[in-house]
Amino acid sequence: MLHQEQQNKLWTKSFIILTLSSFLLFLNLQMLLSSFPSHVKSEFQAGDITVSLVTSVFAASAIITRFITAILMRKIHRNVILIAGLAVAAITTGLYVTASSIGSLLLMRVGYGIGFGMASTIIPTLVSQIIPGNRIGEGIGYFGLSSSLAMSIGPMIGLNVMKYSGFDSLALLGTAVVVLIFPIMLLTRSIPPENKKKQMQGAAPKRKPAFHTPLLFPALLNVFLSVTYSGILSFIALFGESIHLEQVGLFFLFNAVTVILIRPISGRIFDSKGHAAVLIPAAISVVASLTVLSYVSTMPMLILSALLYGLGFGAIQPTLQAWMLRSTPKEQHGMANSMFYNSTDLGVAVGAILLGAISSVSDYGVMYRYSAGFMILFLLSYLIVKIFKAKPSRQADASA
């Protein structure tokens, strides 16, 4: 009985420290990602398309790195990959202050994408292996708070540090945030040991495919969601300037409120009722948020949009990740996590370029209405696939 309780325990030391480490890694990312557009525009007099490249080259290098990391994990100890990734992320963040041209900055963004891609593949893989199988939705919901909370408060911190202390101070702060992960992990010795025996047993019978087909659809849905987040992250500061609305960074603060509230609830709903009960209302919430945002002219409208976005985004992301993990055996969780985060980065990269191009020929309000269209596409795709999947089961029941 006691052994069973230990097996079902979620809040272990390893789970807590890995979740905190994930928060710090994503905090570093989000603090700087939100501030790069303003920095690049003011420092290098760049246009919206060039600004979007700063996000896109990072995302592309992170995507490629995750595929390579998934292969390296079979040959190199995951702790080595994790430490190397964190070190590269910290060093390249500090080097941002030395960039003297767009070219050198883009090169550093590629380097950062490599480090971030390595670390952001290993940490979720370690976590997914220590969450009890019957609590995967709840566990990923809580773990996902690390990245969602960083996505919510990171941009607000970054924009304020940038405004009052400048980009150099922000880059140094970002470096310190990543460096802090090292003592936390090493002093607590929280990285779970690698189970070589299980790995060999799982790998012996046959070769695993490079990807799992059931992962493709939730990954596609995550791309649609991430396109909308890219539009907020890359352009909301510039949108605030264009409509003369100060403190537009408060969007991320109020967004964080509903993210924190909805994450644990959505995980439990997923475990008990499945993904449809979460994804359909959450997608509608994101559509409503982006529609309101496209017409924002006052602070109350901005706050309403932020609350609705946090409600939808905070429910959808962990549900998609838990769905992908539940669709794969434990020995393939590294691949599932890699695919989840790659789809996030792909959506961010596509969104930065596509929405940047739209904003350059229209305005940010129109751009956010197009962004809402991606979530309508998300909802329609999900409903169509769900209806088609339901038909065979109904036919089978009728014939029985």
MIKE-351406 format. One record per residue (C-alpha): chain; x, y negated, z negated; residue number from 0. Coordinates in nm, 3 decimals, decimal comma, always signed. Last residue first. Example, Ala and Ser with C-alpha at 12.3 -4.5 7.8 and 13.67 -1.06 7.14 Angstrom:
+-----+---------+---------+---------+-----+
| mol |    east |   north |      up | seq |
+-----+---------+---------+---------+-----+
|   A |  +1,367 |  +0,106 |  -0,714 |   1 |
|   A |  +1,230 |  +0,450 |  -0,780 |   0 |
+-----+---------+---------+---------+-----+
end
This chain:
+-----+---------+---------+---------+-----+
| mol |    east |   north |      up | seq |
+-----+---------+---------+---------+-----+
|   A |  -2,253 |  +0,528 |  +3,315 | 399 |
|   A |  -2,311 |  +0,365 |  +3,654 | 398 |
|   A |  -2,446 |  +0,050 |  +3,487 | 397 |
|   A |  -2,154 |  +0,028 |  +3,240 | 396 |
|   A |  -1,902 |  +0,062 |  +3,523 | 395 |
|   A |  -2,081 |  -0,211 |  +3,722 | 394 |
|   A |  -2,072 |  -0,441 |  +3,419 | 393 |
|   A |  -1,698 |  -0,372 |  +3,374 | 392 |
|   A |  -1,634 |  -0,440 |  +3,744 | 391 |
|   A |  -1,821 |  -0,775 |  +3,730 | 390 |
|   A |  -1,654 |  -0,915 |  +3,415 | 389 |
|   A |  -1,314 |  -0,953 |  +3,582 | 388 |
|   A |  -1,468 |  -1,159 |  +3,864 | 387 |
|   A |  -1,649 |  -1,384 |  +3,614 | 386 |
|   A |  -1,334 |  -1,435 |  +3,403 | 385 |
|   A |  -1,124 |  -1,517 |  +3,710 | 384 |
|   A |  -1,380 |  -1,777 |  +3,824 | 383 |
|   A |  -1,414 |  -1,927 |  +3,474 | 382 |
|   A |  -1,037 |  -1,961 |  +3,427 | 381 |
|   A |  -0,981 |  -2,114 |  +3,768 | 380 |
|   A |  -1,267 |  -2,362 |  +3,716 | 379 |
|   A |  -1,133 |  -2,471 |  +3,377 | 378 |
|   A |  -0,773 |  -2,518 |  +3,490 | 377 |
|   A |  -0,889 |  -2,700 |  +3,807 | 376 |
|   A |  -1,089 |  -2,936 |  +3,583 | 375 |
|   A |  -0,768 |  -2,969 |  +3,381 | 374 |
|   A |  -0,576 |  -3,067 |  +3,695 | 373 |
|   A |  -0,847 |  -3,320 |  +3,781 | 372 |
|   A |  -0,787 |  -3,496 |  +3,449 | 371 |
|   A |  -0,439 |  -3,578 |  +3,583 | 370 |
|   A |  -0,600 |  -3,736 |  +3,890 | 369 |
|   A |  -0,794 |  -3,958 |  +3,650 | 368 |
|   A |  -0,470 |  -4,031 |  +3,466 | 367 |
|   A |  -0,306 |  -4,150 |  +3,791 | 366 |
|   A |  -0,600 |  -4,378 |  +3,869 | 365 |
|   A |  -0,547 |  -4,551 |  +3,534 | 364 |
|   A |  -0,170 |  -4,564 |  +3,591 | 363 |
|   A |  -0,201 |  -4,762 |  +3,914 | 362 |
|   A |  -0,207 |  -4,698 |  +4,288 | 361 |
|   A |  +0,084 |  -4,619 |  +4,522 | 360 |
|   A |  +0,359 |  -4,582 |  +4,259 | 359 |
|   A |  +0,117 |  -4,421 |  +4,012 | 358 |
|   A |  +0,043 |  -4,137 |  +4,255 | 357 |
|   A |  +0,414 |  -4,071 |  +4,320 | 356 |
|   A |  +0,483 |  -4,061 |  +3,945 | 355 |
|   A |  +0,187 |  -3,824 |  +3,903 | 354 |
|   A |  +0,343 |  -3,584 |  +4,153 | 353 |
|   A |  +0,705 |  -3,614 |  +4,036 | 352 |
|   A |  +0,647 |  -3,610 |  +3,659 | 351 |
|   A |  +0,364 |  -3,357 |  +3,688 | 350 |
|   A |  +0,572 |  -3,110 |  +3,888 | 349 |
|   A |  +0,854 |  -3,128 |  +3,631 | 348 |
|   A |  +0,622 |  -3,108 |  +3,328 | 347 |
|   A |  +0,427 |  -2,821 |  +3,485 | 346 |
|   A |  +0,749 |  -2,633 |  +3,561 | 345 |
|   A |  +0,871 |  -2,698 |  +3,206 | 344 |
|   A |  +0,556 |  -2,548 |  +3,055 | 343 |
|   A |  +0,560 |  -2,256 |  +3,300 | 342 |
|   A |  +0,921 |  -2,191 |  +3,201 | 341 |
|   A |  +0,821 |  -2,200 |  +2,834 | 340 |
|   A |  +0,560 |  -1,928 |  +2,885 | 339 |
|   A |  +0,777 |  -1,722 |  +3,120 | 338 |
|   A |  +1,066 |  -1,720 |  +2,874 | 337 |
|   A |  +0,829 |  -1,628 |  +2,593 | 336 |
|   A |  +0,698 |  -1,333 |  +2,795 | 335 |
|   A |  +1,051 |  -1,222 |  +2,894 | 334 |
|   A |  +1,168 |  -1,231 |  +2,533 | 333 |
|   A |  +0,848 |  -1,055 |  +2,428 | 332 |
|   A |  +0,937 |  -0,762 |  +2,653 | 331 |
|   A |  +1,059 |  -0,528 |  +2,377 | 330 |
|   A |  +0,742 |  -0,610 |  +2,183 | 329 |
|   A |  +0,508 |  -0,472 |  +2,453 | 328 |
|   A |  +0,333 |  -0,730 |  +2,674 | 327 |
|   A |  -0,025 |  -0,863 |  +2,708 | 326 |
|   A |  -0,040 |  -0,968 |  +2,341 | 325 |
|   A |  +0,258 |  -1,195 |  +2,399 | 324 |
|   A |  +0,093 |  -1,362 |  +2,700 | 323 |
|   A |  -0,235 |  -1,417 |  +2,514 | 322 |
|   A |  -0,043 |  -1,552 |  +2,212 | 321 |
|   A |  +0,132 |  -1,804 |  +2,439 | 320 |
|   A |  -0,195 |  -1,907 |  +2,609 | 319 |
|   A |  -0,368 |  -1,945 |  +2,271 | 318 |
|   A |  -0,074 |  -2,140 |  +2,129 | 317 |
|   A |  -0,099 |  -2,395 |  +2,412 | 316 |
|   A |  -0,478 |  -2,428 |  +2,439 | 315 |
|   A |  -0,574 |  -2,526 |  +2,084 | 314 |
|   A |  -0,328 |  -2,811 |  +2,028 | 313 |
|   A |  -0,384 |  -2,936 |  +2,383 | 312 |
|   A |  -0,760 |  -2,961 |  +2,336 | 311 |
|   A |  -0,781 |  -3,117 |  +1,989 | 310 |
|   A |  -0,469 |  -3,326 |  +2,042 | 309 |
|   A |  -0,617 |  -3,465 |  +2,364 | 308 |
|   A |  -0,948 |  -3,552 |  +2,197 | 307 |
|   A |  -0,775 |  -3,733 |  +1,910 | 306 |
|   A |  -0,547 |  -3,923 |  +2,151 | 305 |
|   A |  -0,835 |  -4,035 |  +2,375 | 304 |
|   A |  -1,030 |  -4,161 |  +2,075 | 303 |
|   A |  -0,722 |  -4,348 |  +1,949 | 302 |
|   A |  -0,668 |  -4,513 |  +2,290 | 301 |
|   A |  -1,034 |  -4,619 |  +2,304 | 300 |
|   A |  -1,005 |  -4,768 |  +1,953 | 299 |
|   A |  -0,687 |  -4,956 |  +2,063 | 298 |
|   A |  -0,853 |  -5,138 |  +2,352 | 297 |
|   A |  -0,831 |  -5,135 |  +2,732 | 296 |
|   A |  -0,838 |  -4,762 |  +2,807 | 295 |
|   A |  -1,016 |  -4,660 |  +3,129 | 294 |
|   A |  -0,776 |  -4,382 |  +3,235 | 293 |
|   A |  -0,742 |  -4,276 |  +2,872 | 292 |
|   A |  -1,116 |  -4,201 |  +2,848 | 291 |
|   A |  -1,091 |  -3,969 |  +3,149 | 290 |
|   A |  -0,776 |  -3,812 |  +3,009 | 289 |
|   A |  -0,944 |  -3,735 |  +2,677 | 288 |
|   A |  -1,265 |  -3,600 |  +2,830 | 287 |
|   A |  -1,069 |  -3,358 |  +3,051 | 286 |
|   A |  -0,862 |  -3,251 |  +2,748 | 285 |
|   A |  -1,178 |  -3,181 |  +2,543 | 284 |
|   A |  -1,332 |  -2,980 |  +2,827 | 283 |
|   A |  -1,016 |  -2,764 |  +2,832 | 282 |
|   A |  -1,048 |  -2,705 |  +2,456 | 281 |
|   A |  -1,414 |  -2,599 |  +2,487 | 280 |
|   A |  -1,324 |  -2,333 |  +2,752 | 279 |
|   A |  -0,987 |  -2,221 |  +2,612 | 278 |
|   A |  -1,081 |  -2,128 |  +2,255 | 277 |
|   A |  -1,383 |  -1,898 |  +2,278 | 276 |
|   A |  -1,246 |  -1,765 |  +2,610 | 275 |
|   A |  -0,920 |  -1,656 |  +2,444 | 274 |
|   A |  -1,057 |  -1,376 |  +2,226 | 273 |
|   A |  -1,310 |  -1,363 |  +1,943 | 272 |
|   A |  -1,125 |  -1,253 |  +1,625 | 271 |
|   A |  -0,756 |  -1,309 |  +1,700 | 270 |
|   A |  -0,827 |  -1,607 |  +1,927 | 269 |
|   A |  -1,053 |  -1,768 |  +1,665 | 268 |
|   A |  -0,778 |  -1,722 |  +1,403 | 267 |
|   A |  -0,520 |  -1,890 |  +1,625 | 266 |
|   A |  -0,759 |  -2,175 |  +1,713 | 265 |
|   A |  -0,810 |  -2,252 |  +1,344 | 264 |
|   A |  -0,435 |  -2,260 |  +1,265 | 263 |
|   A |  -0,364 |  -2,504 |  +1,553 | 262 |
|   A |  -0,676 |  -2,726 |  +1,524 | 261 |
|   A |  -0,594 |  -2,945 |  +1,224 | 260 |
|   A |  -0,228 |  -3,005 |  +1,304 | 259 |
|   A |  -0,306 |  -3,086 |  +1,668 | 258 |
|   A |  -0,594 |  -3,311 |  +1,555 | 257 |
|   A |  -0,365 |  -3,535 |  +1,351 | 256 |
|   A |  -0,073 |  -3,516 |  +1,594 | 255 |
|   A |  -0,275 |  -3,685 |  +1,872 | 254 |
|   A |  -0,337 |  -3,969 |  +1,629 | 253 |
|   A |  +0,039 |  -4,021 |  +1,593 | 252 |
|   A |  +0,113 |  -3,962 |  +1,962 | 251 |
|   A |  -0,135 |  -4,226 |  +2,080 | 250 |
|   A |  +0,024 |  -4,462 |  +1,826 | 249 |
|   A |  +0,299 |  -4,505 |  +2,085 | 248 |
|   A |  +0,067 |  -4,753 |  +2,260 | 247 |
|   A |  +0,177 |  -4,994 |  +1,988 | 246 |
|   A |  +0,101 |  -5,297 |  +2,207 | 245 |
|   A |  -0,161 |  -5,293 |  +2,482 | 244 |
|   A |  -0,075 |  -5,534 |  +2,764 | 243 |
|   A |  -0,247 |  -5,316 |  +3,028 | 242 |
|   A |  +0,076 |  -5,267 |  +3,228 | 241 |
|   A |  +0,292 |  -5,243 |  +2,916 | 240 |
|   A |  +0,075 |  -4,967 |  +2,770 | 239 |
|   A |  +0,091 |  -4,776 |  +3,101 | 238 |
|   A |  +0,472 |  -4,803 |  +3,095 | 237 |
|   A |  +0,475 |  -4,643 |  +2,749 | 236 |
|   A |  +0,218 |  -4,385 |  +2,864 | 235 |
|   A |  +0,420 |  -4,290 |  +3,172 | 234 |
|   A |  +0,650 |  -3,994 |  +3,116 | 233 |
|   A |  +0,492 |  -3,830 |  +2,812 | 232 |
|   A |  +0,132 |  -3,886 |  +2,910 | 231 |
|   A |  +0,174 |  -3,778 |  +3,270 | 230 |
|   A |  +0,390 |  -3,483 |  +3,165 | 229 |
|   A |  +0,119 |  -3,368 |  +2,924 | 228 |
|   A |  -0,129 |  -3,350 |  +3,212 | 227 |
|   A |  +0,111 |  -3,143 |  +3,425 | 226 |
|   A |  +0,166 |  -2,920 |  +3,122 | 225 |
|   A |  -0,199 |  -2,814 |  +3,115 | 224 |
|   A |  -0,196 |  -2,710 |  +3,483 | 223 |
|   A |  +0,133 |  -2,520 |  +3,435 | 222 |
|   A |  -0,012 |  -2,345 |  +3,128 | 221 |
|   A |  -0,301 |  -2,220 |  +3,338 | 220 |
|   A |  -0,050 |  -2,073 |  +3,584 | 219 |
|   A |  +0,131 |  -1,897 |  +3,297 | 218 |
|   A |  -0,202 |  -1,757 |  +3,175 | 217 |
|   A |  -0,252 |  -1,615 |  +3,529 | 216 |
|   A |  +0,098 |  -1,477 |  +3,583 | 215 |
|   A |  +0,136 |  -1,294 |  +3,253 | 214 |
|   A |  -0,083 |  -0,998 |  +3,356 | 213 |
|   A |  +0,173 |  -0,924 |  +3,634 | 212 |
|   A |  +0,459 |  -0,859 |  +3,388 | 211 |
|   A |  +0,793 |  -0,986 |  +3,505 | 210 |
|   A |  +1,130 |  -0,846 |  +3,605 | 209 |
|   A |  +0,986 |  -0,495 |  +3,572 | 208 |
|   A |  +1,115 |  -0,270 |  +3,294 | 207 |
|   A |  +1,344 |  +0,017 |  +3,391 | 206 |
|   A |  +1,238 |  +0,356 |  +3,267 | 205 |
|   A |  +1,249 |  +0,597 |  +2,975 | 204 |
|   A |  +1,552 |  +0,454 |  +2,791 | 203 |
|   A |  +1,458 |  +0,088 |  +2,739 | 202 |
|   A |  +1,214 |  +0,118 |  +2,449 | 201 |
|   A |  +1,424 |  +0,376 |  +2,264 | 200 |
|   A |  +1,739 |  +0,175 |  +2,324 | 199 |
|   A |  +1,579 |  -0,147 |  +2,198 | 198 |
|   A |  +1,435 |  +0,032 |  +1,897 | 197 |
|   A |  +1,781 |  +0,162 |  +1,802 | 196 |
|   A |  +1,947 |  -0,174 |  +1,861 | 195 |
|   A |  +1,724 |  -0,353 |  +1,610 | 194 |
|   A |  +1,875 |  -0,701 |  +1,603 | 193 |
|   A |  +1,886 |  -0,846 |  +1,253 | 192 |
|   A |  +1,646 |  -1,130 |  +1,165 | 191 |
|   A |  +1,800 |  -1,480 |  +1,169 | 190 |
|   A |  +1,735 |  -1,630 |  +0,825 | 189 |
|   A |  +2,085 |  -1,639 |  +0,683 | 188 |
|   A |  +1,971 |  -1,936 |  +0,470 | 187 |
|   A |  +2,307 |  -2,114 |  +0,491 | 186 |
|   A |  +2,357 |  -2,032 |  +0,859 | 185 |
|   A |  +2,013 |  -2,128 |  +0,986 | 184 |
|   A |  +1,974 |  -2,456 |  +0,796 | 183 |
|   A |  +2,343 |  -2,543 |  +0,837 | 182 |
|   A |  +2,320 |  -2,513 |  +1,218 | 181 |
|   A |  +1,976 |  -2,671 |  +1,270 | 180 |
|   A |  +2,096 |  -3,010 |  +1,140 | 179 |
|   A |  +2,319 |  -3,045 |  +1,449 | 178 |
|   A |  +2,002 |  -3,066 |  +1,661 | 177 |
|   A |  +1,857 |  -3,358 |  +1,461 | 176 |
|   A |  +2,196 |  -3,533 |  +1,442 | 175 |
|   A |  +2,222 |  -3,537 |  +1,823 | 174 |
|   A |  +1,876 |  -3,691 |  +1,854 | 173 |
|   A |  +1,971 |  -3,962 |  +1,604 | 172 |
|   A |  +2,283 |  -4,038 |  +1,808 | 171 |
|   A |  +2,078 |  -4,061 |  +2,129 | 170 |
|   A |  +1,824 |  -4,291 |  +1,958 | 169 |
|   A |  +2,096 |  -4,521 |  +1,828 | 168 |
|   A |  +2,236 |  -4,551 |  +2,182 | 167 |
|   A |  +1,889 |  -4,618 |  +2,325 | 166 |
|   A |  +1,822 |  -4,932 |  +2,121 | 165 |
|   A |  +1,758 |  -5,012 |  +1,755 | 164 |
|   A |  +1,409 |  -5,169 |  +1,735 | 163 |
|   A |  +1,237 |  -5,062 |  +2,057 | 162 |
|   A |  +1,432 |  -4,740 |  +2,113 | 161 |
|   A |  +1,379 |  -4,633 |  +1,752 | 160 |
|   A |  +1,006 |  -4,705 |  +1,796 | 159 |
|   A |  +0,972 |  -4,522 |  +2,128 | 158 |
|   A |  +1,165 |  -4,221 |  +2,000 | 157 |
|   A |  +0,971 |  -4,191 |  +1,676 | 156 |
|   A |  +0,637 |  -4,208 |  +1,863 | 155 |
|   A |  +0,762 |  -3,965 |  +2,129 | 154 |
|   A |  +0,868 |  -3,715 |  +1,861 | 153 |
|   A |  +0,544 |  -3,738 |  +1,658 | 152 |
|   A |  +0,309 |  -3,547 |  +1,890 | 151 |
|   A |  +0,542 |  -3,326 |  +2,094 | 150 |
|   A |  +0,731 |  -3,242 |  +1,773 | 149 |
|   A |  +0,401 |  -3,147 |  +1,611 | 148 |
|   A |  +0,316 |  -2,933 |  +1,914 | 147 |
|   A |  +0,660 |  -2,767 |  +1,915 | 146 |
|   A |  +0,660 |  -2,674 |  +1,547 | 145 |
|   A |  +0,283 |  -2,620 |  +1,533 | 144 |
|   A |  +0,342 |  -2,336 |  +1,776 | 143 |
|   A |  +0,481 |  -2,131 |  +1,487 | 142 |
|   A |  +0,147 |  -2,168 |  +1,305 | 141 |
|   A |  -0,060 |  -2,073 |  +1,609 | 140 |
|   A |  +0,194 |  -1,806 |  +1,709 | 139 |
|   A |  +0,139 |  -1,641 |  +1,370 | 138 |
|   A |  -0,242 |  -1,674 |  +1,382 | 137 |
|   A |  -0,264 |  -1,528 |  +1,731 | 136 |
|   A |  -0,009 |  -1,252 |  +1,653 | 135 |
|   A |  -0,174 |  -1,151 |  +1,324 | 134 |
|   A |  -0,254 |  -0,785 |  +1,405 | 133 |
|   A |  +0,096 |  -0,733 |  +1,548 | 132 |
|   A |  +0,273 |  -0,865 |  +1,238 | 131 |
|   A |  +0,505 |  -1,156 |  +1,335 | 130 |
|   A |  +0,875 |  -1,058 |  +1,313 | 129 |
|   A |  +0,941 |  -0,989 |  +1,683 | 128 |
|   A |  +0,751 |  -1,298 |  +1,802 | 127 |
|   A |  +0,976 |  -1,516 |  +1,587 | 126 |
|   A |  +1,304 |  -1,386 |  +1,731 | 125 |
|   A |  +1,169 |  -1,431 |  +2,084 | 124 |
|   A |  +1,049 |  -1,783 |  +1,999 | 123 |
|   A |  +1,405 |  -1,876 |  +1,886 | 122 |
|   A |  +1,594 |  -1,712 |  +2,177 | 121 |
|   A |  +1,418 |  -1,876 |  +2,472 | 120 |
|   A |  +1,418 |  -2,232 |  +2,336 | 119 |
|   A |  +1,790 |  -2,202 |  +2,251 | 118 |
|   A |  +1,900 |  -2,099 |  +2,602 | 117 |
|   A |  +1,674 |  -2,342 |  +2,789 | 116 |
|   A |  +1,773 |  -2,629 |  +2,560 | 115 |
|   A |  +2,142 |  -2,576 |  +2,631 | 114 |
|   A |  +2,093 |  -2,544 |  +3,009 | 113 |
|   A |  +1,845 |  -2,834 |  +3,020 | 112 |
|   A |  +2,096 |  -3,051 |  +2,833 | 111 |
|   A |  +2,360 |  -2,982 |  +3,097 | 110 |
|   A |  +2,114 |  -3,069 |  +3,378 | 109 |
|   A |  +2,022 |  -3,388 |  +3,192 | 108 |
|   A |  +2,392 |  -3,472 |  +3,166 | 107 |
|   A |  +2,426 |  -3,446 |  +3,543 | 106 |
|   A |  +2,117 |  -3,667 |  +3,585 | 105 |
|   A |  +2,279 |  -3,931 |  +3,363 | 104 |
|   A |  +2,601 |  -3,918 |  +3,566 | 103 |
|   A |  +2,410 |  -3,970 |  +3,891 | 102 |
|   A |  +2,189 |  -4,248 |  +3,751 | 101 |
|   A |  +2,501 |  -4,440 |  +3,658 | 100 |
|   A |  +2,716 |  -4,533 |  +3,357 |  99 |
|   A |  +2,620 |  -4,250 |  +3,123 |  98 |
|   A |  +2,835 |  -4,270 |  +2,805 |  97 |
|   A |  +2,539 |  -4,299 |  +2,565 |  96 |
|   A |  +2,391 |  -3,976 |  +2,703 |  95 |
|   A |  +2,700 |  -3,790 |  +2,575 |  94 |
|   A |  +2,550 |  -3,737 |  +2,230 |  93 |
|   A |  +2,253 |  -3,548 |  +2,379 |  92 |
|   A |  +2,498 |  -3,344 |  +2,592 |  91 |
|   A |  +2,689 |  -3,232 |  +2,282 |  90 |
|   A |  +2,380 |  -3,137 |  +2,078 |  89 |
|   A |  +2,215 |  -2,939 |  +2,360 |  88 |
|   A |  +2,543 |  -2,757 |  +2,440 |  87 |
|   A |  +2,589 |  -2,663 |  +2,072 |  86 |
|   A |  +2,227 |  -2,543 |  +2,038 |  85 |
|   A |  +2,264 |  -2,323 |  +2,346 |  84 |
|   A |  +2,596 |  -2,176 |  +2,230 |  83 |
|   A |  +2,453 |  -2,097 |  +1,884 |  82 |
|   A |  +2,148 |  -1,926 |  +2,038 |  81 |
|   A |  +2,347 |  -1,730 |  +2,297 |  80 |
|   A |  +2,586 |  -1,602 |  +2,029 |  79 |
|   A |  +2,295 |  -1,510 |  +1,801 |  78 |
|   A |  +2,131 |  -1,319 |  +2,092 |  77 |
|   A |  +2,424 |  -1,078 |  +2,116 |  76 |
|   A |  +2,533 |  -1,056 |  +2,480 |  75 |
|   A |  +2,443 |  -0,780 |  +2,728 |  74 |
|   A |  +2,063 |  -0,738 |  +2,720 |  73 |
|   A |  +2,012 |  -1,100 |  +2,609 |  72 |
|   A |  +2,208 |  -1,210 |  +2,917 |  71 |
|   A |  +1,920 |  -1,112 |  +3,147 |  70 |
|   A |  +1,657 |  -1,315 |  +2,956 |  69 |
|   A |  +1,912 |  -1,598 |  +2,934 |  68 |
|   A |  +1,950 |  -1,608 |  +3,314 |  67 |
|   A |  +1,575 |  -1,649 |  +3,359 |  66 |
|   A |  +1,571 |  -1,910 |  +3,082 |  65 |
|   A |  +1,858 |  -2,101 |  +3,243 |  64 |
|   A |  +1,671 |  -2,139 |  +3,573 |  63 |
|   A |  +1,371 |  -2,291 |  +3,393 |  62 |
|   A |  +1,586 |  -2,520 |  +3,175 |  61 |
|   A |  +1,775 |  -2,647 |  +3,483 |  60 |
|   A |  +1,446 |  -2,729 |  +3,659 |  59 |
|   A |  +1,300 |  -2,902 |  +3,351 |  58 |
|   A |  +1,606 |  -3,124 |  +3,307 |  57 |
|   A |  +1,609 |  -3,209 |  +3,677 |  56 |
|   A |  +1,238 |  -3,299 |  +3,661 |  55 |
|   A |  +1,243 |  -3,530 |  +3,360 |  54 |
|   A |  +1,520 |  -3,758 |  +3,486 |  53 |
|   A |  +1,376 |  -3,717 |  +3,837 |  52 |
|   A |  +1,052 |  -3,886 |  +3,723 |  51 |
|   A |  +1,239 |  -4,212 |  +3,667 |  50 |
|   A |  +1,368 |  -4,197 |  +4,025 |  49 |
|   A |  +1,010 |  -4,165 |  +4,153 |  48 |
|   A |  +0,884 |  -4,444 |  +3,926 |  47 |
|   A |  +1,148 |  -4,694 |  +4,042 |  46 |
|   A |  +1,494 |  -4,757 |  +3,895 |  45 |
|   A |  +1,643 |  -5,082 |  +3,767 |  44 |
|   A |  +1,941 |  -4,888 |  +3,616 |  43 |
|   A |  +1,929 |  -4,997 |  +3,251 |  42 |
|   A |  +1,572 |  -5,130 |  +3,230 |  41 |
|   A |  +1,400 |  -4,860 |  +3,436 |  40 |
|   A |  +1,622 |  -4,578 |  +3,307 |  39 |
|   A |  +1,568 |  -4,678 |  +2,944 |  38 |
|   A |  +1,191 |  -4,722 |  +2,984 |  37 |
|   A |  +1,155 |  -4,382 |  +3,152 |  36 |
|   A |  +1,401 |  -4,214 |  +2,910 |  35 |
|   A |  +1,208 |  -4,303 |  +2,595 |  34 |
|   A |  +0,947 |  -4,024 |  +2,600 |  33 |
|   A |  +1,205 |  -3,757 |  +2,682 |  32 |
|   A |  +1,439 |  -3,878 |  +2,408 |  31 |
|   A |  +1,219 |  -3,823 |  +2,106 |  30 |
|   A |  +1,054 |  -3,521 |  +2,271 |  29 |
|   A |  +1,368 |  -3,314 |  +2,321 |  28 |
|   A |  +1,521 |  -3,380 |  +1,978 |  27 |
|   A |  +1,186 |  -3,306 |  +1,815 |  26 |
|   A |  +1,169 |  -2,984 |  +2,019 |  25 |
|   A |  +1,494 |  -2,858 |  +1,863 |  24 |
|   A |  +1,397 |  -2,980 |  +1,515 |  23 |
|   A |  +1,056 |  -2,810 |  +1,530 |  22 |
|   A |  +1,209 |  -2,486 |  +1,658 |  21 |
|   A |  +1,450 |  -2,488 |  +1,364 |  20 |
|   A |  +1,158 |  -2,536 |  +1,122 |  19 |
|   A |  +0,972 |  -2,242 |  +1,279 |  18 |
|   A |  +1,289 |  -2,030 |  +1,262 |  17 |
|   A |  +1,331 |  -2,122 |  +0,894 |  16 |
|   A |  +0,969 |  -2,038 |  +0,803 |  15 |
|   A |  +0,954 |  -1,709 |  +0,998 |  14 |
|   A |  +1,291 |  -1,592 |  +0,861 |  13 |
|   A |  +1,191 |  -1,667 |  +0,501 |  12 |
|   A |  +0,869 |  -1,469 |  +0,545 |  11 |
|   A |  +0,527 |  -1,628 |  +0,580 |  10 |
|   A |  +0,354 |  -1,364 |  +0,793 |   9 |
|   A |  +0,329 |  -1,061 |  +0,564 |   8 |
|   A |  +0,148 |  -0,771 |  +0,733 |   7 |
|   A |  +0,448 |  -0,536 |  +0,702 |   6 |
|   A |  +0,497 |  -0,640 |  +0,339 |   5 |
|   A |  +0,130 |  -0,562 |  +0,266 |   4 |
|   A |  +0,169 |  -0,220 |  +0,430 |   3 |
|   A |  +0,475 |  -0,144 |  +0,213 |   2 |
|   A |  +0,280 |  -0,239 |  -0,099 |   1 |
|   A |  +0,000 |  +0,000 |  +0,000 |   0 |
+-----+---------+---------+---------+-----+
end
